[in-house]
């Protein structure tokens, strides 16, 4: 379909899968999250038909958040289910989408096709998908933190020290992946922001005769490790051993002076050593670690592919990249957090505050522990977790593991005093899991206060619209309304209240009127009293079949 023509501009912020660091301390390459093209699809709400397709412009990386992208788009006003497709122009062009097409029909046409190896490099753009249902679009609106899923599966392979002593990795060959895949996931948990099962497009698997091989000679394998090179379509795995339809790897390399090959399947062992095979899901990162070589393997790839993987020991970490932004791995274990860096304003943070949640996840059977909090501004001096300006409750300093080494997560609160000083303050939270020593979460608390404004009834309930109309038998009645406007002035710690009386007795038709309120400047001394405002500012719409009167206002700062 031709791009739609929009008459209002909005800004969107995308949250991409975040950074991660492997045991070899090499970070994810920047080109993995390169976004060069964005298309926004609007659907009528609640699963309604397609309204239009609109190109995004001005794509930038957020300077403070390298996993965020900002862009603008010209669209139409209204409430829509909004879908963002990145690096997917060829897929969209081939789909021949049309206005009023159902979401189901659009989804069936938006197909990725992978008939051969995806040679990922700086010129390879990975497709991403995200959605925001019930988006209210108005002029200059900003829609934040739309979670984007990488449409492809990612696989990394590495050797631990034991395996490196016996084997030199030279080739990795991928067998069996789904040839076609829907760009839109069918099984998506919007609350957890993750895919729960493969999307079945009805297409078949790539046959054994077609395979994807990655080699050290091509520079794809470095130091017995291949990272950020193997990508493939989402692919289901059978519950039992079924070689003709199981995705797998065959690795080749030097063992005892000969080139030998070994098959590796994607599974985890439960506490009874029973295998559970992993489905290969989009936006997941599968890190496969060879932990030991037990035998002589096979002389060629074909024999290794046909054989059992009983001469090699390997483990697979299956990590979702959608909900946690930073990950560190060490062999078969990993630790990941929702944020590795917090920047908070000067205000106090307690257990009921927002923005001070730290979520930690690991698959280590012994869980994780916060060992200490240090002050980087004071030569890494300890900050008392019980009595310092940054506190962590004793119950929040540890996270339980799982005997089956399946992921377990815990969300804790970072408790902060108000920063009444003149300079920002900094802290490092040190987490430990297994051999993953000193994974650091940074916390910065500034001296600034974010401007906050709320409008509420005197009983504390929020105001959305003021309706004065009441019906009592045959008589129209109305009562005055009182609202409170609350704000925190930028750069001070004061809370200010303004109470507003609204009443009237002159009839007018339904419509709107504004109640502007502007407080005068607040005194820097805590004992200051704010005079009655004379030039009001924030506006509120009101509706009434009865009259309107200029509101009276009173207020004070404390």
N, C-alpha and C positions, 0 to 999 in steps of 0.2 A: 504494500500500500504506500501511497505517497505520504511523506511526513505531514502531519497535521499542522495547521496554522494557529498559533496561540496568540492571545492579545494581552496576557499578563505574564510577568517574569517572576519565577520563584527560584529559590536556592535550595539545593539538597546536599546533605553530607552522607557519604557512604562509609561504613565500617568494613574494611577488608580483613581477611584472615591475617593475624598479627605476626610479629617476628618470633623466631625460634632459634635456639642455639643448640648444636649437637655436641657430643662428647669431644669432638675435635675443635670446638669453639668457633667453627665457621658459621657465620650468620646466613640466614636465608638471602639469596640474591635479590637485588632490588627489582630485577626485571620480572620476578614472579608475580608482582602485583602491579605491573605496568598497565595503565588504562589509557587507551588512545581514542576510544569511541564509545559513546553512551547513547542509548535510545530509551525513552520513557514511554511506556504504553499505559493508557488510561482505560479502565473498564468501569462501567456503571457498578454501583456498590452491590454487595451481597451476591457476587458471582454473576453480575450482569454482563452484557455484551461489550465488545471493544468499541471505544469512542474514537480513539486516534493514536497515532504514533508520533512522538516529538523528539527531535535530536537535542542532546545536551551540548553545551558549549562551555568554554573557559574552565577546563578540568585542571585543578591544582591539588597539590599535596598539602595537607594541613601542616604548618611549620612545627607545631608542638606535638602532633600525633602522626608519625610516618605511615600508619596503617589506615589513615582517613583520607578521603578524596572529597573535594568540594567542587560543585559545578552549578551552572544555572541552566534553565530551560524555559522557553516560552510556551505556555499551555493555556487552557481555558479555565474559567472559574467554576467552582462547584465542589461537590464531594464525590470522590472516586476511589476505587481500588487501583492503586498505583503500582506498576511493575517497572523495575530498572534492569535493563540488559546491557552488559558491558562487553566490549570486544566481540560482538556477535552480529556485526553488520551483514556478513555473508549469509549467516543463518536466517536472519530476518528477511533479507532480499529473496532468498529461495523459498520462504514460507508463503509469499503472496497473500499477506494478511489483508483483510478488508473490513471496513467499518460495519459495525453491528454483528460481526462474527462472534460466536460464543467463545468463552474462555477455553472450553474443552476442545473446540475446533482449532483455536489458535495454538494451544499446547501440543496438539497432535502434529501440527505442521512445523513447529520449531524443533528441529532435529539436528543433533550433532552426529557426524559420520566419521569413523576412524577405521580405515581399512589397512593402515600400516603404522609404522613407528612414528610417534610424535617426537621429533628431534627438538627438544626444548632448548632455546637459546634466546639471545636478546631480541631476535626477530619473531619469536613465537609468542603470540598473545593468547592468554588463557581466558576463556569465557567465564563471566560471572553473572549471577542472577540474584535479585532481591525484590522484596515487595513490601508495601505498606497499605494495608486495607483501611478503608474509611478515612482517607486523607482529605482534610479540608483545605482546599486550594483557594487562596485569595491573593490579591496583589502584594508582591514583595514578601510572601510567606517564606519561612525557612523550615524545612523538614529535616530533622536531625537523625543521625545514627541509624540509617537503614542498613541492616545487616546483609552483607553480600556473601553468597556461597560460591566457592570455586566449583565450576561445573564438572571438573575432572577429579579423578583419584590421583593421589601422589604416593609414590613408593620410593623409599631410600633403602640402601643396603650398606652394611658396614661389618667389619670384623672386630671382635674384642682382642685383647692382647694374647690370650691363649690360642685363638684361631690364627692370628697373624704369625705366631711362631712356627706354625705348621704349613701355612697355605698363603700363596700370593694371588690375589684376585685379579683376573685379567678380562673376563667377559661376564655379562649378566644378560640372560635371554628371557623375555617375557612370552608366555604361552597363554592363549585363550583370554580374550576380552570381548565385551559386547560391541558389535560393529556399529550399531546405531543406538542413540540414547536421546530421550527428550530433554531439552534444555530446562524445562520446568519440572521440578521434582513433584511426584504424586504423594509421597509419604514424608511430609515436612511438619515437624512440631514447631509451631510459631512461637510458643512460650519459651522452649529451650533453644530455639534457633538452630536446630540440627535435623538432618535427615535420619529417618529411622529404618528405612528399608529401600532396596533398589527400586527404581522406576522401570517397569517392564514395558518395553516398546514393541515386544513381539518379534524383534529381530534376533538373528542367530549369533552364535559365537564365531569369532575368527577361527578358522581351522588350523590344525597343527602345521600344515604346510606354510602358513603365514605366521611369522613370529617377528619379534622386535629384539634386536641384539644391540647391546651397548658395550663399548670396548675401552680398554685403557689406551690403546694406540690412537684412538680418536679423541683422547683427552676427557672422556666422559667418566672414567674411573681414576681417582687420584688417591694415593695412599690407602689402598684397599677399601675405598669408600666411593659410593656413587650417591650424590645428593642432588635434588632438584633437577633431575633429568628424565625420570620415568613418570609419565602421565598417561592416563588411559580413561576410557569411558567406564562409568559405573557398571559393575559386573556381579551377578549373584554367585554364591558358592553353594554347592549341594551340602546337605547335612552329613552325608556319608562319603567315603572314598568313591569317587566316580571319575576316573582319570580323563575320559573323553570330554568332560565339561567342567573340569576344575581349573580355575586360573592358578598358575604356578610360575616359579622361576627356576631356571637351571643356571648355576654359576660354574664357571670354568677357571682354571688357573694352575699354578705350579704346586705340585705336592710330591715330595721326595724326588725332585728333579724331573718329573714327568707332568704333562698336561692331563689333568683329570677333571671330571665333571660330577656335579651333585644336584639333585632335585630338592627344592624347598617349597613347601605348601604354606598357605596362610591359615594358621590355626592358633589356638591357645589351649593349654592343658588345665583341666580343673584339678581339684585336690585329690581326685582318684586317678589322675593321669589319663583321663579321657579327653579326646580331642573335640573341640568345637571350632568349626571352620568359619572364618570371617567372610561375610559379604564385603565386597569392595565398594564402598560408598563414596559419593561425591563429597568434596570438601573435607574428607578424612585424609590423614597423613599416616601411612603405614611404614613404620621403621622396622626393618627386618635385620636382626643382629645375629651373625654367625658366632656361636660361643665355643664350638669345638669341632674338629674334624676327627671322626672315629675310624675311618677306614680308607681304602685305596680308591673309592669312588668308581667311575666308569670312564672308558677311553674316549667316548664321544658324547655329544649332546643327546642324540636320539636314544641311546641306551639309558642315559641318566633320566631322561624324560619318562621312559617306560617303567623305570624302577621305583621302588619304595625309597623314601628319604631316610633310610635307617643307618647311613654311614656319616651323618652330619647332625649336629645339634644346633638349633636356631630358635629364636623367639621373635614374636611379632608384637609390636606396640601399635594399637589402633587408636589414633588420637583425632578427635574432632577439632577442626580449626575454627569453628563458628562462634563459640561462646567465650573462649579464653584467648587473650591477646599475646601472651608470652609463655614460651615453653622451653625447658631445658631437659635434655635426655642424657642417659648414661647407660649404655647397654640396653637391657630389657626394661629399665625403669625410667619414669619421667615425672616431672613436676611441672605444673602449669598454673598460671594465675590470670585473673581477669584483667589486672592492670599491674604493670611493674613500676609505674610512676604515678603518684597522686600529687596534684596541685590544688590546694584548698584555700579559701579566703580566711580572713582573720577570725571568723565566728567560731564559737564553741561547737564541738561535735559530740553528740552522745548516742545512746543506743537507738534513739528515735529519729536521728538525722538521716539525710540523704547524701549520697556521694562519698561516704566513708566506708563502703562495703568492700572487703577484700575476700575474694573467693579463691581457694586453693584446692587443686585436684592432683591426685597421684594414684598410680597403680602399685605402689610399693606395699608389701604386706604389713610393714611396720608403720605405715603412715608417715606423717611429717611433723616437724616441730619448729617453732620460733625460738631460737636459742638466745637471741639478744637483740637490743635496739641500740644503735650507736649514733653519735653526733659527728658528722663529717666536718663541721665547723670548729670542733674542739678536739682535733687530733683523734677522732674515733672514740671519744670518751663514751662510757655507758650512759644511756638514758633509762632511768628507773621505770620499768613497765608497770609498776604499781602506783607510783607517785609523780612521775615526770609529766611534762607537758603533753607527751604522746603516750597513751596507756593502752595496754591490751589485757583484757581480763584473763585470769589464770585458765579458765575453761576454754579460752579461745587460742591458747598457745600451742595446742596439739590437735592434729587430725588423725582419726583412726584409719588404719589400713584395712585390707581385705585379704583373708587367707588365700583366696583364689586369684589374687593379684588382678582383680577387675577394678576399674576406676571407682574411686570414692571421692567426694568433694565436700567442702564445708565453707560456709560464708561467715565471716567474723566482722566485728565492728572495730574500727580504729577510733579511739576516744581522744579528743583534743581539747585542751583549754583554749580560751580566747587569747589570741596573740595581741597583747596590749603594748608590745614594744614598737620600735621604729624600724626594725629590719625583719625580713623574712627569716624563718628558721627551718632547718633541714634535719632529716633523720633517715637512717637506713635500718630496715627490718631484715634480719638475717634468718632465712629458712633453711632447714636441712632435711633431706630425705636420702637414706642410704648413703651412697658415696657422693651425692650431689651436694657438696658442701658450699655454704655461703651463697645461696641464691638470694639476691638482694632486691627488695622492694623499696623504692625511694619515696619519701613523703616530704613535700614542701608546703609550709603554711605561710601565706603572704600577710601583709598588713592591710590589705584592701578589703572592703566590704562590697559585695555585689548588690546593686540596687534591686530591691524587691518591693513589689507593690501588690496589695491584695484588697479586694472589696468584699465585705461580709456583712451579714445582719448582726445586730447587737448580741444575738445568742451564739455567735461564732460560725454559723452556717454560711457557706459561700453564696454570693449573689451572682446569678447568671443573667437574668432579666427581671425587672421589677414590673409586676402586674398589679394594678390597683383595683381592677374590676372584681366585684363580688356581687352575688345575686341572692336576694332574700325575698322569696315569694315574687311579688310583682314589682318590687322596689330595687333599683340599682343603688348599691351602697359602696362606699370606699372609706378606707382609713389611711391616715398618713403612714408613711414608711420611714424608718430610720435605718441608715446604713453606716458602717464604719469603714473608713479608708485607712489602711496601715501601710507604712513604708519604712525602710531602713535607709537613711541618707548615706550616700557613697562617702566612704572615708571616716565615718564615725560609728560608734557602737550604740547610738540612741535608737529607741523605738518610738515612733510618733503615731498618734491616733487623731483622726478627724471624724467627728460624728456629724451626720448630715440629716436635717429634717426635710422631708419632701411632702408637700401637701398642696391642695388646690381645690377650687370650687367652680371653675369655669369649664364648661363643656367643650371638648374638642375631639375631632375624629381620631381613630387609631393612627399612630404614626410614631415618631421618635423625637426625643428632645435630649439635650445633653446637660449633664451636671458637672461642670468643670470645677476642679479644686486644685489650688497651688499653695503649698505651705510656704511661708517666708523662710528665709535662711535660718538654720538652727545655730544657736550659740555654742561655742566650743566648751562651755562649762556645763557640767551635768545638771546644775540647778536651773538652767534656762527655762523660761516659759514661752511657749509659742503663742503669739497673738492670733486673734481670729483671722483666718485667711481672707484676703480681699480679692485676689485674682486667681480663681480656681483653675485646676489643670486636668487630671485624668477624667475621661468622659464615660458616662454610663447611659445606655438607652433605657427609656421608660415607655410604657404603654398604658393608656387609661382612657375610658370613655368620659371620665370626669375631668376636673380642671387641673391646672398646673400652677405652682407658685415657686418663686425663686427660693431655693433651699437656704436654710440657715445652718451655719457650721460652727462647731467649737472644737478646740483641740489643744494638746499640750505635748511637749517632749519630756521624757524622763530619763 
